[in-house]
Amino acid sequence: MPGNQVLKLEVNEKVLALAHLPPALEGLSLVHLSDLHFSGRVDRDYFLSVVKLANELQGDLLALTGDICDVARYVEWIPTRLAGWKAAWESFSCWETTI
């Protein structure tokens, strides 16, 4: 489809200087995934490759935001497809369905 970016994966690196950042957080890295759009249009293996790439970035923290799921029946894919996502710091998952 013209203009469709469904398979476009973009990696951007940003370095931020934050005033008054506690010394314990100096050098903290965040891996942020957004707009995954679980809809069934993209094979499950695509999301496994996204997780693999995210893990290669070796972030201290992970964030998943944005348009995560477009079709309710694919909500069940989310925990299994993103289960291998790793961060240096401990993490927790919270899934809230608002479809």
VENFEN-V55634 format. One line per field, one symbol per residue. phi: phi as a letter, one per 30 degrees, with the letter a starting at -180 (. if undefined). A space follows every 50 residues. Layout:
# VENFEN-V55634
phi=???
This chain:
# VENFEN-V55634
phi=.didcecdcccbcbccccdideedceiecbcbcbhdhdbidceededddd dededddhddbbbbbiddbcbedceddedddcdddbbdddbbcbcbcbd
